[in-house]
């Protein structure tokens, strides 16, 4: 929609972004697996996650009403923020598809609804594979999309695999009484990612345009074993062991990316 809508009352569209990231690691021993989980718990504890979500709230222009956060025993953390709206749109606002800002260039736009994050560290009991998952939901009502926060979120985590769902729900009426089920043109979630991010990941879209449902899966193109072994250097591994670990890690990542077990 190129022309600005003249609405009858408030913009009732709800725009929801569901963002999942996975970080994969190989930890050879039980001690290394425990150390990896402890590292993840420290890196992404409730305090750090609260700061990340606070930055997200700034990006979408929200006013924080309430924060609830919790570190769990033995592992994981959650943060929930309730946010409120005001109809103040900053100078230079645009609803065109483009990447959102990075931390050093935060700008405000709009606010509404809630932002949540939950983390799920886990490890395979026998294979040495450890996986960290973070689930983040950003839900807003109003003039802009929470997709503007996506670029920042991807850069806030070590993301091997990313799945993103975006949905526009409800409708809003213009001054003539006509219902509108979206207030901005949308072709792909990828349009909201920077060029370097698109180059770093292999991506696959599944979009249902008539229902305003958009889904994008992402997996890193390059694989460097040194980035995945915890507590040791890849160069110190026996070549046969390094190849075996490489294959197991690649299988784990592909299973998560395609959401099915592989033979």
Buried (B, 14 or more C-beta within 10 A) or exposed (E): EEEEBEBEEEBBBBBBBBBBBBBBBBBBEEEBBBBBBEBBBEBBBBEBBBEBBBBBBBBBBBEBEEBEBEBBEEBBBBBBBBBEBEEEBEEEBEBEBEBBBBEEEBBBBBBBBBBBBBBBBBBBEEEBBBBBBBBBBBBBBBBBBBBBBBBBBBBBBBBBBBBBBBBBBEEBBEEEEEEBEBBBEBEBBBBBBBEEBBEBBEBBEEBEEEEBBBBBBBBBEEEEBEBBBBBBEBEEBEEEEBEEBBEBBBBBBEEBBEEEEEE
